[in-house]
Amino acid sequence: MKSSVVIIGAGVSGLYAATLLEKAGVDYVILEARNRTGGRVLSGEVSGLHVDMGATWFWPDIQPDFAQLIDRLGLAVIPQGRPGDMLYERNRTTPAQRYPAYETSPASFRLKGGMQALTAVLKSQIPAHKIKRDQHVKSILCADEGIQVLAQTEEGEESLYAGEHIFLALPPALAAKITFTPALPAPLLSHWRKIPTWMAPHAKYVAVYNTDFLRAQRLSGDASSQAGPMVEIHDVSEPDSGKTVIFGFIGVPAKSRWTVSEDRLKQICREQLTRLFGPHASEPEAEFLKDWAADPFTATEFDLLQEAGHALPAQIPARGEWKGKVTGIASEWSPHFSGYLAGAIDSASDGIRSWLQQR
C-alpha cells in the first residue's frame, strides 16, 4: 500500500497527527501494533462509566494549547480533587493520619468520560480504513523509489507499506527496535534506547464502588502511603455518576510485582483501601489493574532498570540518507511537555507543521 505518509502508532500523537493531515488533504496510513487505538490512554468500563488506566490529568494553566484543543473538541472537564481530609499511612499496624487537604497549583483536570473521550473524538475524524491495527512495524527501508515499511501481524502475516515520510508516534525506545536500512547512526539508536518511556514503570489499580463512603467520612480520597502496595492514591469519581472511583499507583518495582498473580495483587490493593477508608472499601463493584511495564508496546527491558523521568530524544540527523524522511512525534519528543498528554499534541503539531512547510 502506498501513501504519502506512514504514521507508526495510533496513540494520542498518532491520531492527532492524522487529523492534521486529513485537514491538509494529505494521504496517509496509521500502523498500530495493538488491536486497539489510544496507546497509553486506556479505560476500563463499568456500567457505562470509563475509568482511566493510563494518562489521566492535564494542567490548563501551563498547557494552554492542550486545554484549547479540549475546548474546541467540546469535551467536558472535571476539576481534580474533592473536599475532605487526606490520609497518610506510615505502616500497616497503626491507623492512617488525617491532614487537611491541599489545593494543587497549578490546578489539574480530567475529562468526563475518561481520557478515552479525547482519543475517541480524534479517531472519529479519521476514515476507518486509514487505521491498520495489529501491524507491528519490524523494518523501514529507504530506497530510490521511496520508503518501504514492513509490518507483521501477531500471527506472522506480513504487509508492506510505502510513503515519502515516516512519523514515529511511538516511544523512542520502541522506535530503536525497528530495523532501519540504511542503518541509523549507532549513537542515535543508543540514545533512543536510553530515553525513559512515559508510563512504562507504572502500574495502576482502580476500584469502583456504588456508595459514596468518602463524603460521610469527610475524606477527599487522596492518600499517600509508606506501607503500600499503592504509594499514591486519589479519588477520580465523576460528579453525579452515583459511583465512587479510587485509583492508586503501585509503588512496588515491576519485577517484584510479577512474583504474585494479578488476583493476589488486586487483593492486596483492596486490603490497603480497606485499611485506609474502612469496610465499605472492601467490596468494589469492579476493579481494574494495568501494569504498563508488562505491555510490550509500551515498555522495554531498559525501562525496568532506570528511574521514571522525562528526557528529550534527538531527531534524525539533518544529513545522510534519512534527512527529512523520518520525524519523531511521540510525547517524549516534545521540547515543552515531554512525557505528558500535552506533549503528544505539541510534538505531533510541530512535526506535521514542519513537514508540510518543507514539502
N, C-alpha and C positions, 0 to 999 in steps of 0.2 A: 504494500500500500504506500502510495506517495502523497505526501502533504508538504506544505511549505514549512511547517513547524512540527516538531515532535516534543511534547511535554512529558517528562518522566515523573510521575507521581500525581495523584488526584487528591491530595490534601488541600488545605486552605490556599496555599500559594499556587498550586497547580490549577485548581478550579478558578481562582480569581484571574490568573493569567489567561485562562481560556476565555473568560467573559470579556476581557480586554481585546483579545484577538478577534473574537466574534464581532464586537462593535467596529473593529477596524477592517472587517471584511477579509481577514487572512485565514487561509485554510490551515487546519491543524488537526492533530490527533493526540489524545491523552492516553498514556500507558500506565496502568495501575497494577502493581503486583498482587495486592489483596483482591478479595472478591467483593469488596465494598469500597466506597469513596469516603473521604473525610480524613484519612491519615490519623494524626494524633488527636483529632476531635472524634470522640466516641461516646455514645449514650447508651445507658441501659433504660429499659422502658417497663413501667408497671402501671396498669390502669390508665393508659394514655399519658402518663407523666414521664418525661425524659429527664434522666439524671446524668450529669457529666462524669465520665470515667477518665477523661483526658483533660485537655485545656478547658478552663472554666472562666477566668476573670479577664477584665480589661480595665484600664485606668484613663478615663476621658481627659483628665487634666493634663496628662503627659503624653497621651496618644490621641490627639485631636483628629487626625486623619482617619484613624480606625473608627473613632466614635462617629464621625460624619458619615462614613460608609454605612455603619449600622443604622443611622437615622435615615439615610437615603433609601435603604432597603426596607424600611418600615418595620424593623424588628423592635419589639418591646424589651425594655431593660429592667433589671431588678437590682436595687442597691444591695450590696453585700452587708450583712450584719443585721441583728435584731436586738431589741432592748433586753437587758438582763446581765447578770454577772458571768464572768468567765471562770474556768476552773484550771487549777494547776496541780498535777499529780506527781508527787515525788517518788512514791513507791506503791506497791500493791497492798501493803498491810495497814496503811493509815488513810483516812478519808482525804479526798482532794480538797485543797484550799480554794476559797472563793475570793475573787477580786473584782472590783468594778470594771466593767467592760470599757475598752478604749476605742475611740474612733480612729480608723486608719487614715493616713494622709499621704498621698492623695487618695480620694475615695475610689473604691473598686466596685465594679458592677458585673452582673451576669446577664444572660439572655433568658427571657421567658421561653420555655420550651427547650432549654439547654442550648449549648453552643452548636449543636447539630442544626439548629434553626438557621444559622449562618450558612453552613455548608449545603443545606437543603435548598435555600433560595439561590445560591450561586449555581448549584447543579441544575436548577430549573431553567437557567438561562443558556444552557449548553445542549445542543441536539444530542439525544441519547446515543446515536451511532458514533459520535466522536469520542466517547469514553470506552476504552477497552480494558476490562477487568481481567484478573488472572493472567497478566502479562508481565512476567518478571524479566527485566532487561538484563541480558547477560553480556552483550558486547556492542560496541559502537565503532563503525569503520568509516574513516574519512577517505573517500576515493575521488577520482577525477569527475565521476558522474554525480557526485553528491555524498551525503551522509547516509549510511545504512545502519539501522538499529535492529539487532536480533533479540527477540523476546521469546520466553518459554513459559508454557502453562505448567501448573502443578503436576499434570500427567506427563509432561515432557514434550508436548507438541510445540513446534517452533513456528514463529511468524516473523516476516521481515518487513520493516517499515523504512521509508526513506523520506528525507527532507533536506532543507537547506540550513536549518538551525535547530539546535537542541537546547531545551530549557530543563535544567536539573532541579525539579521540585521535590527533592528528597534530601535527607541529611548528607553532608559531605562524606561522613564515614561510610555510608552505604554507596555513595557515588564512586568512592575509591575502589569498591569491589567490582565495578564494571570493567571489562577488558576494553581498553581504547587502542585502536590501531590507526595510525602510528601511536606508540605509547606516549602518554603524558609524561612530563618531567618527573623523575623519581622524587625530588624534594617536594613537589606539589602534592603528589599522592600521599607521601609520608605525612605531610601537614594535614591533609584532609582526614586521614585515619585517626589523627590525634585530637580532632575537634570534638568536644563533648556534644553528644546528641541530646537536645532538649527532650525531657520526659524519660529518657532511656533508663535511668537508675530507679525510677519511681514505681511504686505500687499503690493503688488507691482502693479503699474499701468504702462501700456506700450501703447504708441501711435506710429503709423506707418504713415509716410507721403510720398507722391510721389515727393516732391520737397526738395531741399537742401537749406532751408532758413537760416541755421546756417552759411554757408560759406559766404553768401552775407553780413551778419551782423558781420562777423569775431568773431563768438562766438564758444566756444568749446562744448556747450551743457551741461556743468557742472553748477549746481546751488545749492545753499542752501537757505533755507527759514525759517523765523520765523513766517510767515503768514499761510503757509500750504495750503491745507492739506498735500502735499508732502514736506518733510523736506530735502531730499537729492535727487538730480536729475542728471542723466548722459545721454550722448549720447552713444548709443550702436549700431550704424549703422554698416553695413558691407560694406567695400570698394567695389566700382564697382557694388553695388546692385541696384543703382538708387533710393534707399529708404533712408529716414531719420527715425531713430528709437530712441525715447527718453523714458526713464523709470524713475520712482521715487518711493522711499519708502514713504508710507503714515505714517505720524507721529502721527496720531490720535489713541488712545487706541482702542483695538478691540471692547469693549462693546459700545463705543461711535460710532465707525464705523457702528455698527449694528443697530443704530437708524435711518439710512437712507437707501434707496434702493440702489442696485448696480448701477442702471442707474443714480441716483442722485449723487452718489459718483464719477462716471465717468465724469459727467457734471462738477462737482466742480474741478476735476483734469484738464479737458480741459480748464476751465476758468483760472486756475493758469498758465498753459503753454502759454495761450494767453497773460496774463499779462507780462510774462517773455520774450517771444520770438516774440510777435506780432501776427497780424491777421492770418498769414499763419498757425499758430499752432492751430487755432480754428476748423479746419475741417480735422481730421485724416482720412486716408483711412480705417484704422482698429484700434481698441483699445481693450485692454485686462486688466482684473483685477483678481488677485488671492489673496484671503485672507487666508493665511495659518492657522490663528487662528481658522477659521471655518472648517478646514479639520480634521475630527475625526481620521484620520490615521496619523496625524502629531502632533496635539496639544492636551493637556489635560487641565482640568479645572485649574490645578495649574499653568500652563504656563501663564495664563492670570493674575496671581496675583504677578508675580515676574519680575524682570528686565531680559532682554535677556543676556546671557553670556555663557561661556564655563567652565564646571567643569567636572572632571574625575570621573565617577561612578566606584564603586567597582565591581569586578568579583565575580562569585560564590565561596564561601569558599573552600579551598583546603582540606576539610574534610567533613564528613557526606555523606548522600545518593546521593547527586548531584555532588560529587567530580569527576572532569574530564568528566562530561557529558553535560555541557552547557557552551558556551563561547559567550560573548557579542562582536560583531564586527561592530556595527554601528559607525558612525563618532564620536559620543560622547565618545566612549571607547578608542579613540586614545590618547596615552600619549603625543604625539607631536603636533597634529593638530586637537584637539577636536573641532568639530563643523565646519570643513571645508571639501571640497571635498577631499583634500589630506588626511584628517583624515580617510575618509571612505576606501580609498585604503590602507592606512597604517594599520588600525585596522584589515581589512579583511586579509591582507597579513600575519600579525603577528599571527592572530588566526588560520589560516589554517596551517601555517608552524609549529606552536607549536603542534597542534593536530596530524599532520602527523608524527612528530618526536616521539610522545608518543604512537602511535598505536602499 
